[in-house]
Amino acid sequence: MQVVRQLIGHEENNTVLLVDSISYKDMVYVLDNVDLVLTDSGALQEEAVSLGKPVLILRHKTERMDGVLAHQAHVVGFLLCLS
């Protein structure tokens, strides 16, 4: 997560929320209050789609196609560019 924090420019960012593992209850609360989810977690992409949130899947493929087929999730891969 340190690399991502460096890429977004600073530790505190009002538009990006980076979290370690949280409880299911807290996860649902967070998902309910965001505009967009970026994840490589199959379970998280399913939860976000079930709450009607758009998802960018940070993988090159996914086995959980329901959100993709519903046009709520998009497989975008992950390319890390360091300068």
mmCIF file of the N, C-alpha and C atoms, coordinates in Angstrom:
data_MODEL
# 
_entry.id   MODEL 
# 
loop_
_atom_site.group_PDB 
_atom_site.id 
_atom_site.type_symbol 
_atom_site.label_atom_id 
_atom_site.label_alt_id 
_atom_site.label_comp_id 
_atom_site.label_asym_id 
_atom_site.label_entity_id 
_atom_site.label_seq_id 
_atom_site.pdbx_PDB_ins_code 
_atom_site.Cartn_x 
_atom_site.Cartn_y 
_atom_site.Cartn_z 
_atom_site.occupancy 
_atom_site.B_iso_or_equiv 
_atom_site.pdbx_formal_charge 
_atom_site.auth_seq_id 
_atom_site.auth_comp_id 
_atom_site.auth_asym_id 
_atom_site.auth_atom_id 
_atom_site.pdbx_PDB_model_num 
ATOM 1   N N  . MET A 1 1  ? 0.816   -1.183  0.000   1.00 0.00 ? 1  MET A N  1 
ATOM 2   C CA . MET A 1 1  ? 0.000   0.000   0.000   1.00 0.00 ? 1  MET A CA 1 
ATOM 3   C C  . MET A 1 1  ? 0.868   1.258   0.000   1.00 0.00 ? 1  MET A C  1 
ATOM 4   N N  . GLN A 1 2  ? 2.097   1.145   0.453   1.00 0.00 ? 2  GLN A N  1 
ATOM 5   C CA . GLN A 1 2  ? 3.001   2.295   0.489   1.00 0.00 ? 2  GLN A CA 1 
ATOM 6   C C  . GLN A 1 2  ? 3.255   2.841   -0.912  1.00 0.00 ? 2  GLN A C  1 
ATOM 7   N N  . VAL A 1 3  ? 3.395   1.955   -1.891  1.00 0.00 ? 3  VAL A N  1 
ATOM 8   C CA . VAL A 1 3  ? 3.624   2.403   -3.270  1.00 0.00 ? 3  VAL A CA 1 
ATOM 9   C C  . VAL A 1 3  ? 2.429   3.217   -3.759  1.00 0.00 ? 3  VAL A C  1 
ATOM 10  N N  . VAL A 1 4  ? 1.227   2.757   -3.471  1.00 0.00 ? 4  VAL A N  1 
ATOM 11  C CA . VAL A 1 4  ? 0.034   3.490   -3.893  1.00 0.00 ? 4  VAL A CA 1 
ATOM 12  C C  . VAL A 1 4  ? -0.020  4.843   -3.203  1.00 0.00 ? 4  VAL A C  1 
ATOM 13  N N  . ARG A 1 5  ? 0.290   4.881   -1.919  1.00 0.00 ? 5  ARG A N  1 
ATOM 14  C CA . ARG A 1 5  ? 0.303   6.164   -1.202  1.00 0.00 ? 5  ARG A CA 1 
ATOM 15  C C  . ARG A 1 5  ? 1.298   7.137   -1.845  1.00 0.00 ? 5  ARG A C  1 
ATOM 16  N N  . GLN A 1 6  ? 2.446   6.633   -2.276  1.00 0.00 ? 6  GLN A N  1 
ATOM 17  C CA . GLN A 1 6  ? 3.429   7.490   -2.941  1.00 0.00 ? 6  GLN A CA 1 
ATOM 18  C C  . GLN A 1 6  ? 2.898   7.985   -4.286  1.00 0.00 ? 6  GLN A C  1 
ATOM 19  N N  . LEU A 1 7  ? 2.199   7.124   -5.004  1.00 0.00 ? 7  LEU A N  1 
ATOM 20  C CA . LEU A 1 7  ? 1.684   7.496   -6.321  1.00 0.00 ? 7  LEU A CA 1 
ATOM 21  C C  . LEU A 1 7  ? 0.590   8.558   -6.248  1.00 0.00 ? 7  LEU A C  1 
ATOM 22  N N  . ILE A 1 8  ? -0.232  8.530   -5.207  1.00 0.00 ? 8  ILE A N  1 
ATOM 23  C CA . ILE A 1 8  ? -1.285  9.543   -5.120  1.00 0.00 ? 8  ILE A CA 1 
ATOM 24  C C  . ILE A 1 8  ? -0.774  10.835  -4.516  1.00 0.00 ? 8  ILE A C  1 
ATOM 25  N N  . GLY A 1 9  ? 0.470   10.839  -4.048  1.00 0.00 ? 9  GLY A N  1 
ATOM 26  C CA . GLY A 1 9  ? 1.113   12.087  -3.706  1.00 0.00 ? 9  GLY A CA 1 
ATOM 27  C C  . GLY A 1 9  ? 1.261   12.400  -2.245  1.00 0.00 ? 9  GLY A C  1 
ATOM 28  N N  . HIS A 1 10 ? 0.428   11.858  -1.402  1.00 0.00 ? 10 HIS A N  1 
ATOM 29  C CA . HIS A 1 10 ? 0.540   12.173  0.023   1.00 0.00 ? 10 HIS A CA 1 
ATOM 30  C C  . HIS A 1 10 ? -0.276  11.182  0.841   1.00 0.00 ? 10 HIS A C  1 
ATOM 31  N N  . GLU A 1 11 ? -0.019  11.173  2.125   1.00 0.00 ? 11 GLU A N  1 
ATOM 32  C CA . GLU A 1 11 ? -0.705  10.244  3.028   1.00 0.00 ? 11 GLU A CA 1 
ATOM 33  C C  . GLU A 1 11 ? -2.191  10.551  3.147   1.00 0.00 ? 11 GLU A C  1 
ATOM 34  N N  . GLU A 1 12 ? -2.535  11.809  3.293   1.00 0.00 ? 12 GLU A N  1 
ATOM 35  C CA . GLU A 1 12 ? -3.933  12.198  3.454   1.00 0.00 ? 12 GLU A CA 1 
ATOM 36  C C  . GLU A 1 12 ? -4.474  12.701  2.123   1.00 0.00 ? 12 GLU A C  1 
ATOM 37  N N  . ASN A 1 13 ? -5.517  12.094  1.649   1.00 0.00 ? 13 ASN A N  1 
ATOM 38  C CA . ASN A 1 13 ? -6.129  12.476  0.385   1.00 0.00 ? 13 ASN A CA 1 
ATOM 39  C C  . ASN A 1 13 ? -7.631  12.419  0.578   1.00 0.00 ? 13 ASN A C  1 
ATOM 40  N N  . ASN A 1 14 ? -8.313  13.498  0.321   1.00 0.00 ? 14 ASN A N  1 
ATOM 41  C CA . ASN A 1 14 ? -9.754  13.553  0.546   1.00 0.00 ? 14 ASN A CA 1 
ATOM 42  C C  . ASN A 1 14 ? -10.568 12.847  -0.520  1.00 0.00 ? 14 ASN A C  1 
ATOM 43  N N  . THR A 1 15 ? -9.941  12.450  -1.612  1.00 0.00 ? 15 THR A N  1 
ATOM 44  C CA . THR A 1 15 ? -10.692 11.814  -2.681  1.00 0.00 ? 15 THR A CA 1 
ATOM 45  C C  . THR A 1 15 ? -10.397 10.328  -2.835  1.00 0.00 ? 15 THR A C  1 
ATOM 46  N N  . VAL A 1 16 ? -9.342  9.845   -2.203  1.00 0.00 ? 16 VAL A N  1 
ATOM 47  C CA . VAL A 1 16 ? -8.968  8.434   -2.289  1.00 0.00 ? 16 VAL A CA 1 
ATOM 48  C C  . VAL A 1 16 ? -8.891  7.863   -0.883  1.00 0.00 ? 16 VAL A C  1 
ATOM 49  N N  . LEU A 1 17 ? -9.578  6.754   -0.668  1.00 0.00 ? 17 LEU A N  1 
ATOM 50  C CA . LEU A 1 17 ? -9.554  6.080   0.625   1.00 0.00 ? 17 LEU A CA 1 
ATOM 51  C C  . LEU A 1 17 ? -8.862  4.738   0.456   1.00 0.00 ? 17 LEU A C  1 
ATOM 52  N N  . LEU A 1 18 ? -7.715  4.579   1.115   1.00 0.00 ? 18 LEU A N  1 
ATOM 53  C CA . LEU A 1 18 ? -6.995  3.306   1.116   1.00 0.00 ? 18 LEU A CA 1 
ATOM 54  C C  . LEU A 1 18 ? -7.160  2.692   2.489   1.00 0.00 ? 18 LEU A C  1 
ATOM 55  N N  . VAL A 1 19 ? -7.610  1.445   2.521   1.00 0.00 ? 19 VAL A N  1 
ATOM 56  C CA . VAL A 1 19 ? -7.827  0.807   3.813   1.00 0.00 ? 19 VAL A CA 1 
ATOM 57  C C  . VAL A 1 19 ? -7.217  -0.589  3.822   1.00 0.00 ? 19 VAL A C  1 
ATOM 58  N N  . ASP A 1 20 ? -6.755  -0.988  5.004   1.00 0.00 ? 20 ASP A N  1 
ATOM 59  C CA . ASP A 1 20 ? -6.366  -2.370  5.209   1.00 0.00 ? 20 ASP A CA 1 
ATOM 60  C C  . ASP A 1 20 ? -7.646  -3.168  5.407   1.00 0.00 ? 20 ASP A C  1 
ATOM 61  N N  . SER A 1 21 ? -7.541  -4.407  5.773   1.00 0.00 ? 21 SER A N  1 
ATOM 62  C CA . SER A 1 21 ? -8.724  -5.237  5.997   1.00 0.00 ? 21 SER A CA 1 
ATOM 63  C C  . SER A 1 21 ? -9.635  -4.601  7.039   1.00 0.00 ? 21 SER A C  1 
ATOM 64  N N  . ILE A 1 22 ? -10.932 -4.591  6.741   1.00 0.00 ? 22 ILE A N  1 
ATOM 65  C CA . ILE A 1 22 ? -11.920 -4.053  7.669   1.00 0.00 ? 22 ILE A CA 1 
ATOM 66  C C  . ILE A 1 22 ? -13.051 -5.066  7.820   1.00 0.00 ? 22 ILE A C  1 
ATOM 67  N N  . SER A 1 23 ? -13.876 -4.861  8.814   1.00 0.00 ? 23 SER A N  1 
ATOM 68  C CA . SER A 1 23 ? -14.986 -5.782  9.050   1.00 0.00 ? 23 SER A CA 1 
ATOM 69  C C  . SER A 1 23 ? -16.001 -5.680  7.911   1.00 0.00 ? 23 SER A C  1 
ATOM 70  N N  . TYR A 1 24 ? -16.828 -6.697  7.777   1.00 0.00 ? 24 TYR A N  1 
ATOM 71  C CA . TYR A 1 24 ? -17.849 -6.705  6.736   1.00 0.00 ? 24 TYR A CA 1 
ATOM 72  C C  . TYR A 1 24 ? -18.796 -5.518  6.907   1.00 0.00 ? 24 TYR A C  1 
ATOM 73  N N  . LYS A 1 25 ? -19.200 -5.261  8.128   1.00 0.00 ? 25 LYS A N  1 
ATOM 74  C CA . LYS A 1 25 ? -20.116 -4.148  8.414   1.00 0.00 ? 25 LYS A CA 1 
ATOM 75  C C  . LYS A 1 25 ? -19.496 -2.819  7.961   1.00 0.00 ? 25 LYS A C  1 
ATOM 76  N N  . ASP A 1 26 ? -18.231 -2.600  8.295   1.00 0.00 ? 26 ASP A N  1 
ATOM 77  C CA . ASP A 1 26 ? -17.553 -1.369  7.885   1.00 0.00 ? 26 ASP A CA 1 
ATOM 78  C C  . ASP A 1 26 ? -17.392 -1.304  6.368   1.00 0.00 ? 26 ASP A C  1 
ATOM 79  N N  . MET A 1 27 ? -17.128 -2.452  5.750   1.00 0.00 ? 27 MET A N  1 
ATOM 80  C CA . MET A 1 27 ? -16.969 -2.494  4.302   1.00 0.00 ? 27 MET A CA 1 
ATOM 81  C C  . MET A 1 27 ? -18.263 -2.076  3.604   1.00 0.00 ? 27 MET A C  1 
ATOM 82  N N  . VAL A 1 28 ? -19.385 -2.591  4.076   1.00 0.00 ? 28 VAL A N  1 
ATOM 83  C CA . VAL A 1 28 ? -20.672 -2.235  3.479   1.00 0.00 ? 28 VAL A CA 1 
ATOM 84  C C  . VAL A 1 28 ? -20.932 -0.743  3.657   1.00 0.00 ? 28 VAL A C  1 
ATOM 85  N N  . TYR A 1 29 ? -20.591 -0.206  4.820   1.00 0.00 ? 29 TYR A N  1 
ATOM 86  C CA . TYR A 1 29 ? -20.758 1.236   5.056   1.00 0.00 ? 29 TYR A CA 1 
ATOM 87  C C  . TYR A 1 29 ? -19.906 2.046   4.078   1.00 0.00 ? 29 TYR A C  1 
ATOM 88  N N  . VAL A 1 30 ? -18.654 1.657   3.926   1.00 0.00 ? 30 VAL A N  1 
ATOM 89  C CA . VAL A 1 30 ? -17.764 2.369   3.005   1.00 0.00 ? 30 VAL A CA 1 
ATOM 90  C C  . VAL A 1 30 ? -18.294 2.274   1.578   1.00 0.00 ? 30 VAL A C  1 
ATOM 91  N N  . LEU A 1 31 ? -18.646 1.071   1.146   1.00 0.00 ? 31 LEU A N  1 
ATOM 92  C CA . LEU A 1 31 ? -19.151 0.896   -0.214  1.00 0.00 ? 31 LEU A CA 1 
ATOM 93  C C  . LEU A 1 31 ? -20.408 1.722   -0.457  1.00 0.00 ? 31 LEU A C  1 
ATOM 94  N N  . ASP A 1 32 ? -21.243 1.816   0.540   1.00 0.00 ? 32 ASP A N  1 
ATOM 95  C CA . ASP A 1 32 ? -22.493 2.566   0.400   1.00 0.00 ? 32 ASP A CA 1 
ATOM 96  C C  . ASP A 1 32 ? -22.241 4.064   0.248   1.00 0.00 ? 32 ASP A C  1 
ATOM 97  N N  . ASN A 1 33 ? -21.052 4.519   0.640   1.00 0.00 ? 33 ASN A N  1 
ATOM 98  C CA . ASN A 1 33 ? -20.752 5.949   0.652   1.00 0.00 ? 33 ASN A CA 1 
ATOM 99  C C  . ASN A 1 33 ? -19.671 6.372   -0.334  1.00 0.00 ? 33 ASN A C  1 
ATOM 100 N N  . VAL A 1 34 ? -19.367 5.532   -1.316  1.00 0.00 ? 34 VAL A N  1 
ATOM 101 C CA . VAL A 1 34 ? -18.378 5.897   -2.332  1.00 0.00 ? 34 VAL A CA 1 
ATOM 102 C C  . VAL A 1 34 ? -19.049 6.025   -3.694  1.00 0.00 ? 34 VAL A C  1 
ATOM 103 N N  . ASP A 1 35 ? -18.351 6.681   -4.606  1.00 0.00 ? 35 ASP A N  1 
ATOM 104 C CA . ASP A 1 35 ? -18.864 6.847   -5.963  1.00 0.00 ? 35 ASP A CA 1 
ATOM 105 C C  . ASP A 1 35 ? -18.314 5.801   -6.924  1.00 0.00 ? 35 ASP A C  1 
ATOM 106 N N  . LEU A 1 36 ? -17.129 5.258   -6.614  1.00 0.00 ? 36 LEU A N  1 
ATOM 107 C CA . LEU A 1 36 ? -16.439 4.339   -7.512  1.00 0.00 ? 36 LEU A CA 1 
ATOM 108 C C  . LEU A 1 36 ? -15.545 3.429   -6.689  1.00 0.00 ? 36 LEU A C  1 
ATOM 109 N N  . VAL A 1 37 ? -15.453 2.166   -7.100  1.00 0.00 ? 37 VAL A N  1 
ATOM 110 C CA . VAL A 1 37 ? -14.599 1.198   -6.407  1.00 0.00 ? 37 VAL A CA 1 
ATOM 111 C C  . VAL A 1 37 ? -13.534 0.708   -7.382  1.00 0.00 ? 37 VAL A C  1 
ATOM 112 N N  . LEU A 1 38 ? -12.272 0.756   -6.941  1.00 0.00 ? 38 LEU A N  1 
ATOM 113 C CA . LEU A 1 38 ? -11.152 0.167   -7.677  1.00 0.00 ? 38 LEU A CA 1 
ATOM 114 C C  . LEU A 1 38 ? -10.636 -0.979  -6.830  1.00 0.00 ? 38 LEU A C  1 
ATOM 115 N N  . THR A 1 39 ? -10.615 -2.185  -7.369  1.00 0.00 ? 39 THR A N  1 
ATOM 116 C CA . THR A 1 39 ? -10.219 -3.335  -6.564  1.00 0.00 ? 39 THR A CA 1 
ATOM 117 C C  . THR A 1 39 ? -9.672  -4.461  -7.425  1.00 0.00 ? 39 THR A C  1 
ATOM 118 N N  . ASP A 1 40 ? -8.881  -5.320  -6.791  1.00 0.00 ? 40 ASP A N  1 
ATOM 119 C CA . ASP A 1 40 ? -8.488  -6.572  -7.432  1.00 0.00 ? 40 ASP A CA 1 
ATOM 120 C C  . ASP A 1 40 ? -9.152  -7.743  -6.722  1.00 0.00 ? 40 ASP A C  1 
ATOM 121 N N  . SER A 1 41 ? -10.020 -7.464  -5.772  1.00 0.00 ? 41 SER A N  1 
ATOM 122 C CA . SER A 1 41 ? -10.704 -8.491  -4.990  1.00 0.00 ? 41 SER A CA 1 
ATOM 123 C C  . SER A 1 41 ? -12.003 -8.908  -5.669  1.00 0.00 ? 41 SER A C  1 
ATOM 124 N N  . GLY A 1 42 ? -12.106 -10.185 -5.971  1.00 0.00 ? 42 GLY A N  1 
ATOM 125 C CA . GLY A 1 42 ? -13.336 -10.694 -6.567  1.00 0.00 ? 42 GLY A CA 1 
ATOM 126 C C  . GLY A 1 42 ? -14.539 -10.526 -5.655  1.00 0.00 ? 42 GLY A C  1 
ATOM 127 N N  . ALA A 1 43 ? -14.357 -10.798 -4.375  1.00 0.00 ? 43 ALA A N  1 
ATOM 128 C CA . ALA A 1 43 ? -15.465 -10.652 -3.426  1.00 0.00 ? 43 ALA A CA 1 
ATOM 129 C C  . ALA A 1 43 ? -15.909 -9.197  -3.323  1.00 0.00 ? 43 ALA A C  1 
ATOM 130 N N  . LEU A 1 44 ? -14.948 -8.281  -3.283  1.00 0.00 ? 44 LEU A N  1 
ATOM 131 C CA . LEU A 1 44 ? -15.290 -6.863  -3.179  1.00 0.00 ? 44 LEU A CA 1 
ATOM 132 C C  . LEU A 1 44 ? -15.986 -6.364  -4.438  1.00 0.00 ? 44 LEU A C  1 
ATOM 133 N N  . GLN A 1 45 ? -15.559 -6.842  -5.597  1.00 0.00 ? 45 GLN A N  1 
ATOM 134 C CA . GLN A 1 45 ? -16.241 -6.416  -6.816  1.00 0.00 ? 45 GLN A CA 1 
ATOM 135 C C  . GLN A 1 45 ? -17.690 -6.894  -6.810  1.00 0.00 ? 45 GLN A C  1 
ATOM 136 N N  . GLU A 1 46 ? -17.960 -8.086  -6.311  1.00 0.00 ? 46 GLU A N  1 
ATOM 137 C CA . GLU A 1 46 ? -19.335 -8.581  -6.239  1.00 0.00 ? 46 GLU A CA 1 
ATOM 138 C C  . GLU A 1 46 ? -20.174 -7.761  -5.265  1.00 0.00 ? 46 GLU A C  1 
ATOM 139 N N  . GLU A 1 47 ? -19.612 -7.446  -4.106  1.00 0.00 ? 47 GLU A N  1 
ATOM 140 C CA . GLU A 1 47 ? -20.342 -6.649  -3.112  1.00 0.00 ? 47 GLU A CA 1 
ATOM 141 C C  . GLU A 1 47 ? -20.658 -5.262  -3.665  1.00 0.00 ? 47 GLU A C  1 
ATOM 142 N N  . ALA A 1 48 ? -19.676 -4.634  -4.304  1.00 0.00 ? 48 ALA A N  1 
ATOM 143 C CA . ALA A 1 48 ? -19.876 -3.286  -4.843  1.00 0.00 ? 48 ALA A CA 1 
ATOM 144 C C  . ALA A 1 48 ? -20.960 -3.282  -5.914  1.00 0.00 ? 48 ALA A C  1 
ATOM 145 N N  . VAL A 1 49 ? -20.917 -4.247  -6.807  1.00 0.00 ? 49 VAL A N  1 
ATOM 146 C CA . VAL A 1 49 ? -21.930 -4.342  -7.862  1.00 0.00 ? 49 VAL A CA 1 
ATOM 147 C C  . VAL A 1 49 ? -23.312 -4.562  -7.249  1.00 0.00 ? 49 VAL A C  1 
ATOM 148 N N  . SER A 1 50 ? -23.393 -5.388  -6.212  1.00 0.00 ? 50 SER A N  1 
ATOM 149 C CA . SER A 1 50 ? -24.695 -5.642  -5.586  1.00 0.00 ? 50 SER A CA 1 
ATOM 150 C C  . SER A 1 50 ? -25.271 -4.387  -4.939  1.00 0.00 ? 50 SER A C  1 
ATOM 151 N N  . LEU A 1 51 ? -24.398 -3.426  -4.598  1.00 0.00 ? 51 LEU A N  1 
ATOM 152 C CA . LEU A 1 51 ? -24.851 -2.151  -4.033  1.00 0.00 ? 51 LEU A CA 1 
ATOM 153 C C  . LEU A 1 51 ? -24.999 -1.074  -5.111  1.00 0.00 ? 51 LEU A C  1 
ATOM 154 N N  . GLY A 1 52 ? -24.838 -1.460  -6.370  1.00 0.00 ? 52 GLY A N  1 
ATOM 155 C CA . GLY A 1 52 ? -25.034 -0.532  -7.475  1.00 0.00 ? 52 GLY A CA 1 
ATOM 156 C C  . GLY A 1 52 ? -23.877 0.409   -7.723  1.00 0.00 ? 52 GLY A C  1 
ATOM 157 N N  . LYS A 1 53 ? -22.698 0.072   -7.219  1.00 0.00 ? 53 LYS A N  1 
ATOM 158 C CA . LYS A 1 53 ? -21.530 0.938   -7.407  1.00 0.00 ? 53 LYS A CA 1 
ATOM 159 C C  . LYS A 1 53 ? -20.746 0.504   -8.634  1.00 0.00 ? 53 LYS A C  1 
ATOM 160 N N  . PRO A 1 54 ? -20.254 1.450   -9.427  1.00 0.00 ? 54 PRO A N  1 
ATOM 161 C CA . PRO A 1 54 ? -19.395 1.082   -10.548 1.00 0.00 ? 54 PRO A CA 1 
ATOM 162 C C  . PRO A 1 54 ? -18.039 0.602   -10.024 1.00 0.00 ? 54 PRO A C  1 
ATOM 163 N N  . VAL A 1 55 ? -17.477 -0.369  -10.730 1.00 0.00 ? 55 VAL A N  1 
ATOM 164 C CA . VAL A 1 55 ? -16.235 -0.997  -10.284 1.00 0.00 ? 55 VAL A CA 1 
ATOM 165 C C  . VAL A 1 55 ? -15.228 -1.044  -11.431 1.00 0.00 ? 55 VAL A C  1 
ATOM 166 N N  . LEU A 1 56 ? -13.998 -0.640  -11.134 1.00 0.00 ? 56 LEU A N  1 
ATOM 167 C CA . LEU A 1 56 ? -12.883 -0.872  -12.038 1.00 0.00 ? 56 LEU A CA 1 
ATOM 168 C C  . LEU A 1 56 ? -12.077 -2.014  -11.444 1.00 0.00 ? 56 LEU A C  1 
ATOM 169 N N  . ILE A 1 57 ? -11.982 -3.109  -12.182 1.00 0.00 ? 57 ILE A N  1 
ATOM 170 C CA . ILE A 1 57 ? -11.313 -4.314  -11.705 1.00 0.00 ? 57 ILE A CA 1 
ATOM 171 C C  . ILE A 1 57 ? -9.843  -4.252  -12.103 1.00 0.00 ? 57 ILE A C  1 
ATOM 172 N N  . LEU A 1 58 ? -8.981  -4.213  -11.104 1.00 0.00 ? 58 LEU A N  1 
ATOM 173 C CA . LEU A 1 58 ? -7.547  -4.066  -11.333 1.00 0.00 ? 58 LEU A CA 1 
ATOM 174 C C  . LEU A 1 58 ? -6.888  -5.432  -11.533 1.00 0.00 ? 58 LEU A C  1 
ATOM 175 N N  . ARG A 1 59 ? -7.382  -6.143  -12.509 1.00 0.00 ? 59 ARG A N  1 
ATOM 176 C CA . ARG A 1 59 ? -6.868  -7.441  -12.939 1.00 0.00 ? 59 ARG A CA 1 
ATOM 177 C C  . ARG A 1 59 ? -6.917  -7.463  -14.453 1.00 0.00 ? 59 ARG A C  1 
ATOM 178 N N  . HIS A 1 60 ? -6.257  -8.439  -15.026 1.00 0.00 ? 60 HIS A N  1 
ATOM 179 C CA . HIS A 1 60 ? -6.315  -8.597  -16.478 1.00 0.00 ? 60 HIS A CA 1 
ATOM 180 C C  . HIS A 1 60 ? -7.454  -9.511  -16.899 1.00 0.00 ? 60 HIS A C  1 
ATOM 181 N N  . LYS A 1 61 ? -8.037  -10.230 -15.941 1.00 0.00 ? 61 LYS A N  1 
ATOM 182 C CA . LYS A 1 61 ? -9.224  -11.054 -16.197 1.00 0.00 ? 61 LYS A CA 1 
ATOM 183 C C  . LYS A 1 61 ? -9.924  -11.289 -14.869 1.00 0.00 ? 61 LYS A C  1 
ATOM 184 N N  . THR A 1 62 ? -11.189 -11.666 -14.939 1.00 0.00 ? 62 THR A N  1 
ATOM 185 C CA . THR A 1 62 ? -11.935 -11.985 -13.729 1.00 0.00 ? 62 THR A CA 1 
ATOM 186 C C  . THR A 1 62 ? -12.818 -13.194 -13.984 1.00 0.00 ? 62 THR A C  1 
ATOM 187 N N  . GLU A 1 63 ? -12.994 -13.984 -12.958 1.00 0.00 ? 63 GLU A N  1 
ATOM 188 C CA . GLU A 1 63 ? -13.890 -15.126 -13.058 1.00 0.00 ? 63 GLU A CA 1 
ATOM 189 C C  . GLU A 1 63 ? -15.318 -14.720 -12.670 1.00 0.00 ? 63 GLU A C  1 
ATOM 190 N N  . ARG A 1 64 ? -15.452 -13.553 -12.072 1.00 0.00 ? 64 ARG A N  1 
ATOM 191 C CA . ARG A 1 64 ? -16.760 -13.078 -11.580 1.00 0.00 ? 64 ARG A CA 1 
ATOM 192 C C  . ARG A 1 64 ? -17.320 -12.084 -12.593 1.00 0.00 ? 64 ARG A C  1 
ATOM 193 N N  . MET A 1 65 ? -18.012 -12.612 -13.577 1.00 0.00 ? 65 MET A N  1 
ATOM 194 C CA . MET A 1 65 ? -18.418 -11.838 -14.746 1.00 0.00 ? 65 MET A CA 1 
ATOM 195 C C  . MET A 1 65 ? -19.769 -11.135 -14.614 1.00 0.00 ? 65 MET A C  1 
ATOM 196 N N  . ASP A 1 66 ? -20.509 -11.381 -13.548 1.00 0.00 ? 66 ASP A N  1 
ATOM 197 C CA . ASP A 1 66 ? -21.855 -10.799 -13.446 1.00 0.00 ? 66 ASP A CA 1 
ATOM 198 C C  . ASP A 1 66 ? -21.837 -9.281  -13.593 1.00 0.00 ? 66 ASP A C  1 
ATOM 199 N N  . GLY A 1 67 ? -20.957 -8.607  -12.874 1.00 0.00 ? 67 GLY A N  1 
ATOM 200 C CA . GLY A 1 67 ? -20.880 -7.151  -12.961 1.00 0.00 ? 67 GLY A CA 1 
ATOM 201 C C  . GLY A 1 67 ? -20.432 -6.670  -14.321 1.00 0.00 ? 67 GLY A C  1 
ATOM 202 N N  . VAL A 1 68 ? -19.510 -7.396  -14.939 1.00 0.00 ? 68 VAL A N  1 
ATOM 203 C CA . VAL A 1 68 ? -19.024 -7.033  -16.270 1.00 0.00 ? 68 VAL A CA 1 
ATOM 204 C C  . VAL A 1 68 ? -20.159 -7.155  -17.281 1.00 0.00 ? 68 VAL A C  1 
ATOM 205 N N  . LEU A 1 69 ? -20.890 -8.249  -17.212 1.00 0.00 ? 69 LEU A N  1 
ATOM 206 C CA . LEU A 1 69 ? -22.003 -8.465  -18.142 1.00 0.00 ? 69 LEU A CA 1 
ATOM 207 C C  . LEU A 1 69 ? -23.123 -7.462  -17.930 1.00 0.00 ? 69 LEU A C  1 
ATOM 208 N N  . ALA A 1 70 ? -23.262 -6.959  -16.706 1.00 0.00 ? 70 ALA A N  1 
ATOM 209 C CA . ALA A 1 70 ? -24.280 -5.946  -16.388 1.00 0.00 ? 70 ALA A CA 1 
ATOM 210 C C  . ALA A 1 70 ? -23.771 -4.529  -16.662 1.00 0.00 ? 70 ALA A C  1 
ATOM 211 N N  . HIS A 1 71 ? -22.544 -4.412  -17.163 1.00 0.00 ? 71 HIS A N  1 
ATOM 212 C CA . HIS A 1 71 ? -21.916 -3.114  -17.466 1.00 0.00 ? 71 HIS A CA 1 
ATOM 213 C C  . HIS A 1 71 ? -21.747 -2.237  -16.232 1.00 0.00 ? 71 HIS A C  1 
ATOM 214 N N  . GLN A 1 72 ? -21.618 -2.855  -15.059 1.00 0.00 ? 72 GLN A N  1 
ATOM 215 C CA . GLN A 1 72 ? -21.338 -2.120  -13.829 1.00 0.00 ? 72 GLN A CA 1 
ATOM 216 C C  . GLN A 1 72 ? -19.877 -2.250  -13.426 1.00 0.00 ? 72 GLN A C  1 
ATOM 217 N N  . ALA A 1 73 ? -19.191 -3.236  -13.981 1.00 0.00 ? 73 ALA A N  1 
ATOM 218 C CA . ALA A 1 73 ? -17.786 -3.473  -13.665 1.00 0.00 ? 73 ALA A CA 1 
ATOM 219 C C  . ALA A 1 73 ? -17.007 -3.578  -14.972 1.00 0.00 ? 73 ALA A C  1 
ATOM 220 N N  . HIS A 1 74 ? -15.788 -3.079  -14.928 1.00 0.00 ? 74 HIS A N  1 
ATOM 221 C CA . HIS A 1 74 ? -14.937 -3.091  -16.126 1.00 0.00 ? 74 HIS A CA 1 
ATOM 222 C C  . HIS A 1 74 ? -13.553 -3.589  -15.744 1.00 0.00 ? 74 HIS A C  1 
ATOM 223 N N  . VAL A 1 75 ? -13.068 -4.567  -16.475 1.00 0.00 ? 75 VAL A N  1 
ATOM 224 C CA . VAL A 1 75 ? -11.730 -5.107  -16.275 1.00 0.00 ? 75 VAL A CA 1 
ATOM 225 C C  . VAL A 1 75 ? -10.757 -4.149  -16.945 1.00 0.00 ? 75 VAL A C  1 
ATOM 226 N N  . VAL A 1 76 ? -9.918  -3.515  -16.139 1.00 0.00 ? 76 VAL A N  1 
ATOM 227 C CA . VAL A 1 76 ? -8.998  -2.519  -16.692 1.00 0.00 ? 76 VAL A CA 1 
ATOM 228 C C  . VAL A 1 76 ? -7.541  -2.929  -16.562 1.00 0.00 ? 76 VAL A C  1 
ATOM 229 N N  . GLY A 1 77 ? -7.274  -4.033  -15.873 1.00 0.00 ? 77 GLY A N  1 
ATOM 230 C CA . GLY A 1 77 ? -5.903  -4.455  -15.669 1.00 0.00 ? 77 GLY A CA 1 
ATOM 231 C C  . GLY A 1 77 ? -5.208  -3.545  -14.658 1.00 0.00 ? 77 GLY A C  1 
ATOM 232 N N  . PHE A 1 78 ? -3.913  -3.669  -14.577 1.00 0.00 ? 78 PHE A N  1 
ATOM 233 C CA . PHE A 1 78 ? -3.171  -2.827  -13.663 1.00 0.00 ? 78 PHE A CA 1 
ATOM 234 C C  . PHE A 1 78 ? -1.794  -2.611  -14.242 1.00 0.00 ? 78 PHE A C  1 
ATOM 235 N N  . LEU A 1 79 ? -1.479  -1.379  -14.513 1.00 0.00 ? 79 LEU A N  1 
ATOM 236 C CA . LEU A 1 79 ? -0.171  -1.022  -15.035 1.00 0.00 ? 79 LEU A CA 1 
ATOM 237 C C  . LEU A 1 79 ? 0.415   0.024   -14.115 1.00 0.00 ? 79 LEU A C  1 
ATOM 238 N N  . LEU A 1 80 ? 1.515   -0.305  -13.513 1.00 0.00 ? 80 LEU A N  1 
ATOM 239 C CA . LEU A 1 80 ? 2.176   0.592   -12.560 1.00 0.00 ? 80 LEU A CA 1 
ATOM 240 C C  . LEU A 1 80 ? 3.365   1.237   -13.256 1.00 0.00 ? 80 LEU A C  1 
ATOM 241 N N  . CYS A 1 81 ? 3.311   2.532   -13.405 1.00 0.00 ? 81 CYS A N  1 
ATOM 242 C CA . CYS A 1 81 ? 4.398   3.276   -14.053 1.00 0.00 ? 81 CYS A CA 1 
ATOM 243 C C  . CYS A 1 81 ? 5.103   4.120   -13.005 1.00 0.00 ? 81 CYS A C  1 
ATOM 244 N N  . LEU A 1 82 ? 6.356   3.865   -12.807 1.00 0.00 ? 82 LEU A N  1 
ATOM 245 C CA . LEU A 1 82 ? 7.157   4.661   -11.870 1.00 0.00 ? 82 LEU A CA 1 
ATOM 246 C C  . LEU A 1 82 ? 8.155   5.475   -12.679 1.00 0.00 ? 82 LEU A C  1 
ATOM 247 N N  . SER A 1 83 ? 8.258   6.735   -12.358 1.00 0.00 ? 83 SER A N  1 
ATOM 248 C CA . SER A 1 83 ? 9.213   7.570   -13.082 1.00 0.00 ? 83 SER A CA 1 
ATOM 249 C C  . SER A 1 83 ? 10.431  7.837   -12.232 1.00 0.00 ? 83 SER A C  1 
# 
